[in-house]
Amino acid sequence: MIAMSKTPDFSTRTSWDFAETDLVRAVRQRRAAGLPLYDLTASNPTRCGFQYDDDAILAALAQPQALTYDPDPHGMLAARQAVCRYYADHGAKLDPAHVFLTPSTSEAYSYLFRVLCDPGDEVLIAQPSYPLFDFLAQIDNVRLIPYPLFYDHGWRLDAAALRQKITPRTRAIAVVHPNNPTGHFTKSDERKELESICEAHGLALIVDEVFLDYPLGDNSASPSFACGEHPVLTFVLSGLSKIAALPQMKAAWIAAFGPAAILEPALQRIEVVADTFLSMNAPVQCALPVWLECRGGIQRQIIDRVRHNLALLDKTLSGTQASRFEVEGGWYAVLRIPAIEPDEAVAVRLVSKFGVELHPGHFFGFPASGWLVLSLLPKESEKADAYRSIALCFK
Ligand SMILES: Cc1ncc(COP(=O)(O)O)c(C=O)c1O
């Protein structure tokens, strides 16, 4: 008798569509043909021609303490104290006992989802927003419920629409400050509104501040949610991938705030999750204070580059059918284009005919036509031609 061979089933949470998209195919074919392609999705700062203090960055990894394994679910105290100094520079007081180090902000979300949510519980997230959230939530069995942002001389949070999204399964509201890709900072009245909604419904506030240090206008910066009073359980997330432009080093954190009665049990629970993984490695934790100290130089270069790229983009697109939305912070620009065909088709045409790769807006939760998103990090030599090609496409 021949035994029937059986294969394992996979979880439904991983039943993603792995088919190649038209856009990925267009990029692959253009590259295979050896034709030039300007990559305006490039947002890896280590590949965008910035000058890092290489010696200081590497020397920080060779500290003798890194040879001892001394695990702490919160992360090494010296590294957490450096995180507290970072917030002190932003005018906020933070207790190192309220900090957890994580390898990435993405993993910080995952810790919080596990602590706050049962399978099927809901977290509200602004739309448009950063596409990785969908995956982060899905692999932790959390349902992401989008709440709208609207544009009226700048982006605003639609608090009335947000309230309507709250159900008995809602556990938290997530805010990206400044948001990716809209680049708008949450204003103080919006923060108050969010806090009062959280208070009324018993929700936690998760605030992703990875782009906090990249305000683009002279007055566009807005304080960290670490500042001021915290009437509700608030988790501020950030990390070195953007703050020090060192995504390869994998160092981030959760800073927790809120009334003691709810903060203490939250800390206890996060501690167990963190203790289960003990994900941080010693050399990176030893180096974190040095890398944070070095952030000023790289931040200045990035802000200069982004401002310069924005100005050039505006100049090149002027008089075309593509216009740029106001951006207060971050590394991205949002383009409004005629909404006459799917943005995926526009992005494919930009690759195939004009040799420019950028994101279709629906990636970030914009409606399926009328929007494109591009990174403002690409370096001097590439972007001028790329912007001219966009202008040609929308002339
Ligand atoms: C808004 C936002 N949050 C988090 C992340 C991920 O950061 P990390 O590298 O720390 O996981 C990104 C990366 O682009 C981001 O745009």
Ligand as a Chemical Component Dictionary entry (heavy atoms), coordinates in Angstrom:
data_LIG
# 
_chem_comp.id                   LIG 
_chem_comp.type                 NON-POLYMER 
_chem_comp.pdbx_formal_charge   0 
_chem_comp.three_letter_code    LIG 
# 
loop_
_chem_comp_atom.comp_id 
_chem_comp_atom.atom_id 
_chem_comp_atom.alt_atom_id 
_chem_comp_atom.type_symbol 
_chem_comp_atom.charge 
_chem_comp_atom.model_Cartn_x 
_chem_comp_atom.model_Cartn_y 
_chem_comp_atom.model_Cartn_z 
_chem_comp_atom.pdbx_ordinal 
LIG C1 C1 C 0 6.692  55.469 10.240 1  
LIG C2 C2 C 0 7.681  54.352 10.359 2  
LIG N1 N1 N 0 7.729  53.633 11.496 3  
LIG C3 C3 C 0 8.620  52.634 11.647 4  
LIG C4 C4 C 0 9.501  52.321 10.643 5  
LIG C5 C5 C 0 10.440 51.179 10.848 6  
LIG O1 O1 O 0 11.501 51.551 11.620 7  
LIG P1 P1 P 0 12.514 50.437 12.135 8  
LIG O2 O2 O 0 13.596 50.344 11.125 9  
LIG O3 O3 O 0 12.977 50.944 13.451 10 
LIG O4 O4 O 0 11.712 49.174 12.255 11 
LIG C6 C6 C 0 9.486  53.027 9.447  12 
LIG C7 C7 C 0 10.424 52.713 8.370  13 
LIG O5 O5 O 0 10.425 53.291 7.291  14 
LIG C8 C8 C 0 8.550  54.079 9.303  15 
LIG O6 O6 O 0 8.470  54.781 8.166  16 
# 
loop_
_chem_comp_bond.comp_id 
_chem_comp_bond.atom_id_1 
_chem_comp_bond.atom_id_2 
_chem_comp_bond.value_order 
_chem_comp_bond.pdbx_ordinal 
LIG C1 C2 SING 1  
LIG C2 N1 SING 2  
LIG C2 C8 DOUB 3  
LIG N1 C3 DOUB 4  
LIG C3 C4 SING 5  
LIG C4 C5 SING 6  
LIG C4 C6 DOUB 7  
LIG C5 O1 SING 8  
LIG O1 P1 SING 9  
LIG P1 O2 DOUB 10 
LIG P1 O3 SING 11 
LIG P1 O4 SING 12 
LIG C6 C7 SING 13 
LIG C6 C8 SING 14 
LIG C7 O5 DOUB 15 
LIG C8 O6 SING 16 
# 
